[in-house]
């Protein structure tokens, strides 16, 4: 059953450095940051592989569902009365997934497995590709979850129509997007918002990982016209943003480009 949509969706973007393959340290620092929020939010967003950093050592650091990482996320979501999301390395049926976990305050967990695996880091050799696109719900808002490299593939995230309305209201990207390509990150987050007539949010990490790969954040939120709502470059920062559904709805009515979109199906 779809919940009644709230006019404002309150979101926290957690841009942070991460300890290399150290779950205890990462969860401790993230918990400190989250519990220190001075305002209430509906959704808290963490970076890609927030508990370990972006590592291909899946066999070493993976865990099954409902173990350490999931239990920690359930605890935080319950305490903050907000949905908590971010991706982690999950082992299931002998396979490894870069899995975005969507944890509700009532401890219910949904997930999306990263579809596009970053072959330039050999991710496709260590992880299994996700096969199903998901749309989650938060306060009645429909949210399309995506992970990092998915950002480069617009067909996978295309906002299709269902019953005369658009499929989702917000695209959400969690990432470990390196500094040398951060310009593409900025451009594509805006492009996804404009072409899909939706809000677009990206949460990236900062610092340097255990492979000496640098990250410079550039976490941000963009509206349906590609206008920047919040943004942070290379520093530890919590960004808070309120998304306005009426503004989105009014723009879709005023500029209904979605009605002229090409039909297609995904395989």
MIDOSE-1310 file (N, C-alpha, C; in nm, 2 decimals, decimal comma, always signed):
residues 267
xxxx	+0,08/-0,12/+0,00/+0,00/+0,00/+0,00/+0,09/+0,13/+0,00; +0,06/+0,22/-0,09/+0,14/+0,34/-0,10/+0,10/+0,44/+0,01; +0,20/+0,49/+0,08/+0,18/+0,58/+0,18/+0,14/+0,72/+0,12; +0,08/+0,80/+0,20/+0,04/+0,94/+0,15/+0,17/+1,02/+0,14
xxxx	+0,18/+1,09/+0,03/+0,31/+1,16/+0,00/+0,32/+1,29/+0,08; +0,43/+1,31/+0,15/+0,45/+1,43/+0,22/+0,50/+1,54/+0,11; +0,47/+1,66/+0,14/+0,51/+1,77/+0,04/+0,66/+1,79/+0,04; +0,72/+1,78/+0,16/+0,87/+1,79/+0,17/+0,93/+1,66/+0,21
xxxx	+1,04/+1,62/+0,14/+1,12/+1,50/+0,18/+1,25/+1,55/+0,23; +1,28/+1,52/+0,36/+1,40/+1,58/+0,43/+1,51/+1,47/+0,42; +1,62/+1,51/+0,36/+1,73/+1,41/+0,33/+1,86/+1,46/+0,39; +1,94/+1,37/+0,44/+2,08/+1,40/+0,48/+2,18/+1,32/+0,40
xxxx	+2,27/+1,39/+0,34/+2,38/+1,33/+0,26/+2,51/+1,33/+0,34; +2,56/+1,21/+0,37/+2,68/+1,20/+0,45/+2,80/+1,18/+0,37; +2,88/+1,29/+0,35/+3,00/+1,28/+0,28/+3,12/+1,27/+0,38; +3,19/+1,16/+0,36/+3,29/+1,13/+0,46/+3,41/+1,05/+0,40
xxxx	+3,52/+1,05/+0,48/+3,63/+0,97/+0,45/+3,60/+0,83/+0,50; +3,66/+0,72/+0,46/+3,64/+0,59/+0,51/+3,77/+0,52/+0,54; +3,76/+0,44/+0,65/+3,88/+0,36/+0,68/+3,88/+0,23/+0,59; +4,00/+0,20/+0,55/+4,02/+0,09/+0,45/+3,99/-0,05/+0,52
xxxx	+3,88/-0,11/+0,47/+3,84/-0,25/+0,51/+3,83/-0,26/+0,66; +3,78/-0,16/+0,73/+3,77/-0,16/+0,87/+3,62/-0,12/+0,91; +3,54/-0,22/+0,92/+3,40/-0,20/+0,94/+3,37/-0,14/+1,08; +3,44/-0,18/+1,18/+3,42/-0,13/+1,31/+3,45/+0,02/+1,32
xxxx	+3,56/+0,06/+1,26/+3,59/+0,21/+1,26/+3,50/+0,29/+1,18; +3,46/+0,24/+1,06/+3,37/+0,31/+0,97/+3,23/+0,33/+1,04; +3,18/+0,22/+1,10/+3,05/+0,23/+1,16/+3,05/+0,32/+1,28; +3,16/+0,32/+1,35/+3,17/+0,41/+1,47/+3,17/+0,55/+1,43
xxxx	+3,25/+0,59/+1,33/+3,25/+0,73/+1,29/+3,12/+0,77/+1,22; +3,06/+0,68/+1,15/+2,93/+0,72/+1,09/+2,82/+0,73/+1,19; +2,82/+0,64/+1,29/+2,72/+0,65/+1,40/+2,74/+0,79/+1,47; +2,86/+0,83/+1,50/+2,88/+0,95/+1,57/+2,83/+1,07/+1,48
xxxx	+2,85/+1,07/+1,35/+2,80/+1,17/+1,27/+2,65/+1,18/+1,26; +2,59/+1,06/+1,25/+2,44/+1,05/+1,23/+2,37/+1,09/+1,36; +2,42/+1,04/+1,47/+2,36/+1,07/+1,60/+2,37/+1,22/+1,64; +2,47/+1,28/+1,57/+2,49/+1,42/+1,60/+2,40/+1,52/+1,52
xxxx	+2,31/+1,46/+1,43/+2,23/+1,55/+1,35/+2,15/+1,64/+1,44; +2,14/+1,77/+1,40/+2,06/+1,87/+1,48/+1,92/+1,89/+1,42; +1,89/+1,81/+1,32/+1,75/+1,82/+1,27/+1,70/+1,69/+1,23; +1,57/+1,67/+1,22/+1,51/+1,54/+1,19/+1,51/+1,53/+1,04
xxxx	+1,53/+1,41/+0,99/+1,52/+1,38/+0,85/+1,44/+1,25/+0,82; +1,41/+1,23/+0,69/+1,33/+1,12/+0,65/+1,42/+1,01/+0,59; +1,53/+1,05/+0,54/+1,62/+0,96/+0,46/+1,77/+1,00/+0,49; +1,85/+0,91/+0,52/+1,99/+0,93/+0,54/+2,07/+0,85/+0,44
xxxx	+2,16/+0,91/+0,36/+2,23/+0,85/+0,25/+2,38/+0,84/+0,28; +2,44/+0,72/+0,28/+2,58/+0,69/+0,29/+2,64/+0,66/+0,16; +2,77/+0,67/+0,15/+2,84/+0,64/+0,02/+2,84/+0,49/-0,02; +2,89/+0,46/-0,13/+2,91/+0,32/-0,18/+3,01/+0,25/-0,09
xxxx	+2,98/+0,12/-0,06/+3,07/+0,04/+0,03/+3,11/+0,12/+0,15; +3,02/+0,17/+0,22/+3,05/+0,26/+0,33/+3,12/+0,19/+0,45; +3,11/+0,06/+0,46/+3,17/-0,01/+0,57/+3,31/-0,05/+0,55; +3,35/-0,05/+0,42/+3,48/-0,11/+0,39/+3,57/-0,02/+0,30
xxxx	+3,51/+0,07/+0,22/+3,58/+0,14/+0,11/+3,56/+0,05/-0,01; +3,59/+0,11/-0,13/+3,56/+0,03/-0,26/+3,67/-0,07/-0,28; +3,65/-0,19/-0,23/+3,75/-0,29/-0,24/+3,70/-0,41/-0,32; +3,79/-0,48/-0,39/+3,76/-0,60/-0,46/+3,79/-0,73/-0,38
xxxx	+3,83/-0,71/-0,26/+3,86/-0,82/-0,17/+3,72/-0,87/-0,11; +3,63/-0,91/-0,20/+3,50/-0,95/-0,15/+3,50/-1,07/-0,06; +3,58/-1,17/-0,09/+3,58/-1,29/-0,01/+3,63/-1,25/+0,13; +3,72/-1,16/+0,15/+3,77/-1,12/+0,28/+3,67/-1,05/+0,36
xxxx	+3,60/-0,95/+0,31/+3,52/-0,86/+0,39/+3,37/-0,87/+0,37; +3,33/-0,96/+0,29/+3,18/-0,97/+0,27/+3,12/-1,04/+0,39; +2,99/-1,03/+0,40/+2,91/-1,09/+0,50/+2,77/-1,12/+0,45; +2,70/-1,21/+0,51/+2,56/-1,24/+0,46/+2,46/-1,13/+0,51
xxxx	+2,34/-1,14/+0,45/+2,24/-1,04/+0,50/+2,21/-1,07/+0,64; +2,17/-0,96/+0,71/+2,12/-0,97/+0,85/+2,23/-1,01/+0,95; +2,35/-0,97/+0,91/+2,46/-0,99/+1,01/+2,50/-0,85/+1,06; +2,63/-0,83/+1,07/+2,69/-0,71/+1,13/+2,63/-0,58/+1,07
xxxx	+2,65/-0,56/+0,94/+2,62/-0,43/+0,88/+2,47/-0,41/+0,88; +2,39/-0,51/+0,85/+2,25/-0,49/+0,85/+2,19/-0,46/+0,99; +2,25/-0,53/+1,09/+2,20/-0,51/+1,23/+2,23/-0,36/+1,27; +2,35/-0,32/+1,23/+2,39/-0,18/+1,26/+2,30/-0,08/+1,20
xxxx	+2,27/-0,11/+1,07/+2,18/-0,02/+1,00/+2,04/-0,02/+1,06; +1,99/-0,13/+1,10/+1,86/-0,14/+1,16/+1,85/-0,05/+1,29; +1,96/-0,06/+1,37/+1,97/+0,01/+1,49/+1,97/+0,16/+1,47; +2,05/+0,21/+1,37/+2,05/+0,35/+1,34/+1,92/+0,40/+1,29
xxxx	+1,86/+0,32/+1,20/+1,73/+0,36/+1,14/+1,62/+0,38/+1,24; +1,62/+0,28/+1,34/+1,52/+0,28/+1,44/+1,55/+0,40/+1,53; +1,67/+0,43/+1,57/+1,70/+0,54/+1,66/+1,67/+0,67/+1,60; +1,70/+0,69/+1,47/+1,68/+0,82/+1,41/+1,54/+0,83/+1,34
xxxx	+1,46/+0,72/+1,35/+1,33/+0,72/+1,29/+1,33/+0,77/+1,14; +1,43/+0,71/+1,07/+1,45/+0,75/+0,93/+1,50/+0,63/+0,85; +1,48/+0,63/+0,72/+1,54/+0,53/+0,63/+1,68/+0,56/+0,62; +1,76/+0,45/+0,63/+1,91/+0,46/+0,61/+1,95/+0,38/+0,49
xxxx	+2,03/+0,44/+0,40/+2,07/+0,36/+0,28/+2,22/+0,39/+0,25; +2,28/+0,29/+0,18/+2,42/+0,29/+0,14/+2,45/+0,15/+0,09; +2,56/+0,13/+0,02/+2,59/+0,00/-0,03/+2,70/-0,07/+0,05; +2,69/-0,20/+0,05/+2,79/-0,29/+0,13/+2,81/-0,41/+0,05
xxxx	+2,91/-0,49/+0,08/+2,95/-0,61/+0,02/+2,88/-0,73/+0,08; +2,78/-0,79/+0,01/+2,70/-0,90/+0,06/+2,73/-1,03/-0,01; +2,74/-1,14/+0,06/+2,75/-1,27/+0,01/+2,62/-1,34/+0,01; +2,58/-1,40/-0,10/+2,45/-1,47/-0,10/+2,46/-1,58/-0,21
xxxx	+2,43/-1,70/-0,17/+2,43/-1,82/-0,26/+2,57/-1,84/-0,33; +2,68/-1,81/-0,25/+2,81/-1,82/-0,31/+2,85/-1,71/-0,40; +2,77/-1,61/-0,41/+2,80/-1,50/-0,50/+2,82/-1,37/-0,42; +2,89/-1,27/-0,47/+2,92/-1,14/-0,40/+2,84/-1,03/-0,48
xxxx	+2,78/-0,95/-0,40/+2,71/-0,84/-0,46/+2,75/-0,70/-0,39; +2,75/-0,60/-0,48/+2,77/-0,46/-0,43/+2,62/-0,42/-0,41; +2,57/-0,43/-0,29/+2,43/-0,42/-0,26/+2,39/-0,29/-0,19; +2,30/-0,21/-0,25/+2,25/-0,10/-0,18/+2,14/-0,15/-0,09
xxxx	+2,16/-0,12/+0,04/+2,06/-0,16/+0,14/+1,97/-0,05/+0,18; +1,84/-0,07/+0,18/+1,74/+0,03/+0,21/+1,67/-0,01/+0,34; +1,71/+0,05/+0,45/+1,66/+0,00/+0,58/+1,57/+0,10/+0,65; +1,45/+0,05/+0,68/+1,34/+0,13/+0,73/+1,35/+0,13/+0,89
xxxx	+1,28/+0,23/+0,95/+1,28/+0,24/+1,10/+1,22/+0,11/+1,17; +1,13/+0,05/+1,09/+1,07/-0,07/+1,15/+1,15/-0,20/+1,12; +1,28/-0,18/+1,08/+1,37/-0,29/+1,05/+1,35/-0,37/+0,92; +1,25/-0,33/+0,84/+1,24/-0,39/+0,71/+1,35/-0,35/+0,62
xxxx	+1,41/-0,45/+0,54/+1,52/-0,42/+0,45/+1,48/-0,46/+0,31; +1,50/-0,36/+0,22/+1,49/-0,39/+0,08/+1,63/-0,36/+0,02; +1,66/-0,40/-0,10/+1,79/-0,38/-0,16/+1,78/-0,38/-0,31; +1,89/-0,32/-0,36/+1,91/-0,31/-0,51/+2,06/-0,35/-0,53
xxxx	+2,08/-0,45/-0,62/+2,22/-0,49/-0,65/+2,27/-0,42/-0,77; +2,39/-0,36/-0,76/+2,45/-0,28/-0,86/+2,45/-0,35/-0,99; +2,39/-0,28/-1,09/+2,38/-0,34/-1,22/+2,51/-0,33/-1,31; +2,57/-0,21/-1,31/+2,68/-0,19/-1,40/+2,81/-0,20/-1,31
xxxx	+2,89/-0,30/-1,33/+3,01/-0,33/-1,25/+3,13/-0,27/-1,32; +3,21/-0,19/-1,24/+3,31/-0,11/-1,30/+3,43/-0,20/-1,34; +3,43/-0,23/-1,47/+3,53/-0,33/-1,52/+3,67/-0,27/-1,52; +3,69/-0,14/-1,52/+3,82/-0,08/-1,51/+3,89/-0,10/-1,38
xxxx	+3,81/-0,14/-1,28/+3,87/-0,18/-1,15/+3,85/-0,33/-1,12; +3,81/-0,40/-1,23/+3,79/-0,54/-1,23/+3,67/-0,59/-1,14; +3,58/-0,49/-1,11/+3,46/-0,52/-1,03/+3,38/-0,64/-1,09; +3,37/-0,64/-1,22/+3,29/-0,75/-1,29/+3,35/-0,89/-1,27
xxxx	+3,48/-0,90/-1,23/+3,54/-1,03/-1,20/+3,52/-1,08/-1,06; +3,48/-0,99/-0,97/+3,46/-1,02/-0,83/+3,32/-1,02/-0,78; +3,23/-0,95/-0,85/+3,10/-0,94/-0,81/+3,00/-0,98/-0,92; +2,88/-1,02/-0,87/+2,77/-1,06/-0,97/+2,69/-0,94/-1,00
xxxx	+2,64/-0,93/-1,12/+2,57/-0,81/-1,17/+2,42/-0,82/-1,12; +2,37/-0,71/-1,07/+2,23/-0,71/-1,04/+2,14/-0,72/-1,16; +2,02/-0,78/-1,15/+1,94/-0,81/-1,27/+1,81/-0,74/-1,26; +1,78/-0,67/-1,15/+1,64/-0,61/-1,13/+1,65/-0,47/-1,09
xxxx	+1,58/-0,38/-1,16/+1,57/-0,24/-1,13/+1,46/-0,23/-1,02; +1,49/-0,15/-0,92/+1,39/-0,13/-0,81/+1,35/+0,01/-0,80; +1,23/+0,03/-0,74/+1,19/+0,16/-0,70/+1,13/+0,15/-0,56; +1,19/+0,22/-0,47/+1,16/+0,22/-0,33/+1,07/+0,34/-0,29
xxxx	+1,02/+0,34/-0,17/+0,93/+0,44/-0,13/+0,97/+0,50/+0,00; +0,96/+0,64/+0,01/+1,00/+0,71/+0,14/+0,90/+0,82/+0,16; +0,81/+0,81/+0,26/+0,71/+0,91/+0,28/+0,62/+0,94/+0,16; +0,59/+0,83/+0,08/+0,51/+0,84/-0,03/+0,58/+0,88/-0,16
xxxx	+0,71/+0,93/-0,14/+0,79/+0,96/-0,26/+0,85/+0,83/-0,32; +0,85/+0,82/-0,45/+0,91/+0,71/-0,52/+1,06/+0,73/-0,55; +1,14/+0,64/-0,51/+1,29/+0,67/-0,52/+1,36/+0,55/-0,60; +1,43/+0,59/-0,70/+1,51/+0,49/-0,78/+1,65/+0,49/-0,73
xxxx	+1,69/+0,37/-0,67/+1,83/+0,36/-0,61/+1,92/+0,31/-0,72; +2,04/+0,37/-0,72/+2,15/+0,34/-0,82/+2,28/+0,34/-0,75; +2,38/+0,28/-0,81/+2,51/+0,27/-0,74/+2,62/+0,32/-0,84; +2,69/+0,43/-0,81/+2,81/+0,47/-0,88/+2,81/+0,46/-1,03
xxxx	+2,88/+0,36/-1,09/+2,89/+0,35/-1,23/+2,76/+0,34/-1,31; +2,65/+0,31/-1,24/+2,52/+0,31/-1,30/+2,49/+0,45/-1,36; +2,55/+0,55/-1,30/+2,52/+0,69/-1,35/+2,56/+0,71/-1,49; +2,65/+0,63/-1,55/+2,69/+0,65/-1,69/+2,59/+0,58/-1,79
xxxx	+2,49/+0,52/-1,74/+2,40/+0,44/-1,83/+2,26/+0,49/-1,82; +2,22/+0,59/-1,90/+2,09/+0,65/-1,89/+1,97/+0,56/-1,92; +1,99/+0,46/-2,00/+1,87/+0,38/-2,04/+1,83/+0,30/-1,91; +1,92/+0,25/-1,83/+1,89/+0,18/-1,71/+1,81/+0,26/-1,61
xxxx	+1,83/+0,39/-1,61/+1,76/+0,48/-1,51/+1,65/+0,56/-1,57; +1,61/+0,53/-1,69/+1,51/+0,62/-1,76/+1,38/+0,61/-1,68; +1,32/+0,73/-1,66/+1,20/+0,75/-1,59/+1,08/+0,72/-1,69; +1,03/+0,60/-1,68/+0,92/+0,56/-1,77/+0,78/+0,60/-1,71
xxxx	+0,68/+0,59/-1,79/+0,55/+0,63/-1,74/+0,47/+0,50/-1,71; +0,39/+0,51/-1,60/+0,30/+0,41/-1,56/+0,16/+0,46/-1,52; +0,06/+0,42/-1,59/-0,07/+0,47/-1,57/-0,09/+0,62/-1,58; -0,01/+0,68/-1,68/-0,02/+0,82/-1,71/+0,06/+0,91/-1,62
xxxx	+0,14/+0,85/-1,53/+0,23/+0,93/-1,45/+0,37/+0,87/-1,45; +0,47/+0,95/-1,41/+0,61/+0,91/-1,41/+0,64/+0,81/-1,30; +0,73/+0,72/-1,33/+0,76/+0,61/-1,24/+0,82/+0,64/-1,10; +0,90/+0,75/-1,10/+0,97/+0,79/-0,98/+0,99/+0,94/-0,97
xxxx	+1,02/+0,98/-0,85/+1,03/+1,13/-0,82/+1,18/+1,17/-0,80; +1,26/+1,07/-0,75/+1,40/+1,10/-0,71/+1,49/+0,99/-0,76; +1,60/+1,02/-0,82/+1,71/+0,93/-0,85/+1,81/+0,95/-0,74; +1,86/+0,84/-0,69/+1,96/+0,84/-0,58/+2,08/+0,76/-0,61
xxxx	+2,20/+0,82/-0,61/+2,33/+0,75/-0,64/+2,42/+0,75/-0,52; +2,46/+0,64/-0,48/+2,57/+0,62/-0,38/+2,69/+0,58/-0,45; +2,81/+0,64/-0,41/+2,92/+0,63/-0,50/+3,06/+0,63/-0,43; +3,16/+0,57/-0,50/+3,30/+0,59/-0,47/+3,36/+0,63/-0,60
xxxx	+3,34/+0,76/-0,64/+3,37/+0,81/-0,77/+3,50/+0,89/-0,76; +3,61/+0,84/-0,82/+3,74/+0,90/-0,80/+3,76/+1,04/-0,86; +3,85/+1,12/-0,80/+3,88/+1,26/-0,83/+3,90/+1,28/-0,98; +3,98/+1,20/-1,05/+4,02/+1,23/-1,19/+3,90/+1,23/-1,28
xxxx	+3,78/+1,17/-1,24/+3,66/+1,17/-1,33/+3,55/+1,24/-1,26; +3,57/+1,33/-1,16/+3,46/+1,39/-1,09/+3,38/+1,49/-1,17; +3,45/+1,55/-1,28/+3,37/+1,64/-1,37/+3,26/+1,56/-1,43; +3,28/+1,44/-1,47/+3,17/+1,36/-1,53/+3,06/+1,33/-1,43
xxxx	+3,10/+1,31/-1,31/+3,00/+1,29/-1,20/+2,91/+1,41/-1,19; +2,97/+1,53/-1,19/+2,89/+1,65/-1,18/+2,79/+1,67/-1,30; +2,84/+1,65/-1,42/+2,76/+1,67/-1,54/+2,65/+1,57/-1,54; +2,68/+1,44/-1,51/+2,58/+1,34/-1,53/+2,47/+1,34/-1,42
xxxx	+2,50/+1,38/-1,30/+2,40/+1,40/-1,20/+2,29/+1,50/-1,24; +2,34/+1,61/-1,30/+2,25/+1,72/-1,35/+2,17/+1,66/-1,47; +2,24/+1,59/-1,56/+2,17/+1,54/-1,68/+2,06/+1,44/-1,65; +2,09/+1,35/-1,55/+1,99/+1,26/-1,51/+1,86/+1,33/-1,46
xxxx	+1,88/+1,44/-1,38/+1,77/+1,51/-1,33/+1,69/+1,57/-1,44; +1,75/+1,64/-1,53/+1,69/+1,71/-1,64/+1,61/+1,61/-1,73; +1,68/+1,51/-1,78/+1,62/+1,42/-1,88/+1,50/+1,33/-1,82; +1,50/+1,32/-1,69/+1,40/+1,23/-1,62/+1,30/+1,32/-1,54
xxxx	+1,31/+1,45/-1,55/+1,21/+1,54/-1,48/+1,19/+1,49/-1,34; +1,31/+1,48/-1,27/+1,30/+1,44/-1,13/+1,41/+1,51/-1,05; +1,42/+1,48/-0,92/+1,53/+1,53/-0,84/+1,64/+1,42/-0,85; +1,76/+1,47/-0,84/+1,88/+1,38/-0,85/+1,97/+1,41/-0,73
xxxx	+2,01/+1,30/-0,66/+2,10/+1,32/-0,55/+2,22/+1,22/-0,57; +2,34/+1,26/-0,54/+2,46/+1,18/-0,54/+2,54/+1,20/-0,42; +2,58/+1,09/-0,35/+2,66/+1,09/-0,23/+2,79/+1,02/-0,26; +2,90/+1,09/-0,25/+3,03/+1,04/-0,28/+3,12/+1,05/-0,16
xxxx	+3,22/+0,97/-0,15/+3,32/+0,98/-0,04/+3,43/+1,08/-0,07; +3,51/+1,10/+0,03/+3,64/+1,18/+0,02/+3,75/+1,10/+0,06; +3,88/+1,15/+0,06/+3,99/+1,08/+0,11/+4,06/+0,99/+0,01; +4,15/+0,91/+0,05/+4,22/+0,81/-0,03/+4,20/+0,67/+0,02
xxxx	+4,18/+0,58/-0,07/+4,16/+0,44/-0,02/+4,29/+0,36/-0,02; +4,28/+0,23/+0,02/+4,40/+0,15/+0,03/+4,47/+0,12/-0,09; +4,41/+0,16/-0,21/+4,48/+0,14/-0,34/+4,54/+0,28/-0,39; +4,54/+0,38/-0,30/+4,59/+0,51/-0,33/+4,50/+0,58/-0,43
xxxx	+4,37/+0,55/-0,44/+4,28/+0,61/-0,53/+4,22/+0,73/-0,45; +4,23/+0,85/-0,51/+4,17/+0,97/-0,44/+4,03/+1,00/-0,47; +3,95/+1,05/-0,37/+3,81/+1,09/-0,39/+3,80/+1,23/-0,33; +3,71/+1,31/-0,40/+3,69/+1,45/-0,36/+3,55/+1,49/-0,34
xxxx	+3,46/+1,39/-0,31/+3,33/+1,42/-0,28/+3,25/+1,47/-0,40; +3,21/+1,60/-0,39/+3,11/+1,66/-0,49/+2,97/+1,60/-0,47; +2,94/+1,56/-0,35/+2,80/+1,52/-0,32/+2,71/+1,63/-0,34; +2,59/+1,61/-0,39/+2,50/+1,72/-0,42/+2,36/+1,67/-0,45
xxxx	+2,27/+1,77/-0,45/+2,13/+1,75/-0,49/+2,09/+1,85/-0,60; +2,02/+1,80/-0,70/+1,98/+1,88/-0,81/+1,83/+1,87/-0,84; +1,77/+1,98/-0,88/+1,62/+1,97/-0,91/+1,60/+1,93/-1,05; +1,47/+1,92/-1,09/+1,43/+1,87/-1,22/+1,47/+1,96/-1,33
xxxx	+1,53/+2,08/-1,31/+1,58/+2,17/-1,41/+1,73/+2,16/-1,41; +1,79/+2,08/-1,33/+1,94/+2,07/-1,32/+2,00/+2,17/-1,23; +1,92/+2,25/-1,15/+1,97/+2,35/-1,07/+2,02/+2,29/-0,94; +2,13/+2,34/-0,89/+2,20/+2,28/-0,77/+2,13/+2,33/-0,64
xxxx	+2,09/+2,24/-0,56/+2,02/+2,27/-0,43/+2,12/+2,27/-0,32; +2,21/+2,17/-0,31/+2,32/+2,17/-0,21/+2,44/+2,10/-0,28; +2,56/+2,13/-0,23/+2,68/+2,08/-0,29/+2,79/+2,09/-0,19; +2,88/+1,99/-0,19/+3,00/+2,00/-0,11/+3,12/+1,93/-0,18
xxxx	+3,23/+2,00/-0,18/+3,35/+1,95/-0,25/+3,43/+1,86/-0,15; +3,56/+1,88/-0,14/+3,65/+1,79/-0,08/+3,66/+1,81/+0,07; +3,56/+1,78/+0,15/+3,57/+1,79/+0,29/+3,46/+1,71/+0,36; +3,48/+1,67/+0,48/+3,38/+1,60/+0,56/+3,27/+1,69/+0,59
xxxx	+3,15/+1,65/+0,54/+3,03/+1,74/+0,56/+2,90/+1,66/+0,55; +2,80/+1,70/+0,63/+2,67/+1,65/+0,62/+2,59/+1,76/+0,55; +2,53/+1,72/+0,44/+2,44/+1,81/+0,37/+2,30/+1,78/+0,40; +2,22/+1,88/+0,42/+2,08/+1,86/+0,45/+2,00/+1,93/+0,34
xxxx	+1,90/+1,86/+0,28/+1,82/+1,92/+0,17/+1,67/+1,88/+0,19; +1,58/+1,97/+0,16/+1,44/+1,94/+0,16/+1,39/+1,95/+0,02; +1,34/+1,84/-0,03/+1,28/+1,83/-0,17/+1,14/+1,86/-0,16; +1,09/+1,95/-0,26/+0,95/+2,00/-0,26/+0,88/+1,92/-0,37
xxxx	+0,78/+1,84/-0,33/+0,70/+1,77/-0,43/+0,61/+1,86/-0,52; +0,55/+1,96/-0,46/+0,46/+2,04/-0,53/+0,54/+2,11/-0,64; +0,66/+2,16/-0,62/+0,74/+2,22/-0,72/+0,77/+2,13/-0,84; +0,80/+2,00/-0,80/+0,82/+1,90/-0,90/+0,69/+1,87/-0,98
xxxx	+0,58/+1,86/-0,92/+0,45/+1,83/-0,98/+0,41/+1,95/-1,07; +0,43/+2,07/-1,03/+0,39/+2,18/-1,11/+0,48/+2,19/-1,23; +0,61/+2,16/-1,22/+0,70/+2,17/-1,34/+0,66/+2,06/-1,44; +0,63/+1,94/-1,39/+0,59/+1,83/-1,48/+0,46/+1,87/-1,56
xxxx	+0,37/+1,94/-1,50/+0,25/+1,99/-1,57/+0,28/+2,10/-1,66; +0,37/+2,19/-1,62/+0,40/+2,30/-1,71/+0,49/+2,26/-1,83; +0,58/+2,17/-1,81/+0,67/+2,12/-1,91/+0,67/+1,97/-1,92; +0,56/+1,92/-1,98/+0,54/+1,77/-1,98/+0,62/+1,70/-2,09
xxxx	+0,75/+1,72/-2,09/+0,83/+1,65/-2,20/+0,82/+1,50/-2,19; +0,79/+1,45/-2,07/+0,78/+1,30/-2,05/+0,67/+1,24/-2,14; +0,58/+1,32/-2,18/+0,47/+1,27/-2,27/+0,52/+1,23/-2,41; +0,64/+1,29/-2,45/+0,69/+1,27/-2,58/+0,81/+1,17/-2,58
xxxx	+0,83/+1,10/-2,46/+0,94/+1,01/-2,45/+0,92/+0,89/-2,54; +1,03/+0,83/-2,58/+1,03/+0,71/-2,67/+1,00/+0,59/-2,58; +0,91/+0,50/-2,62/+0,89/+0,38/-2,55/+1,00/+0,27/-2,57; +1,02/+0,19/-2,47/+1,12/+0,09/-2,48/+1,11/-0,01/-2,37
xxx	+1,18/-0,12/-2,37/+1,17/-0,22/-2,26/+1,32/-0,25/-2,23; +1,34/-0,29/-2,10/+1,47/-0,33/-2,06/+1,48/-0,48/-2,05; +1,60/-0,54/-2,08/+1,62/-0,68/-2,08/+1,71/-0,72/-1,97
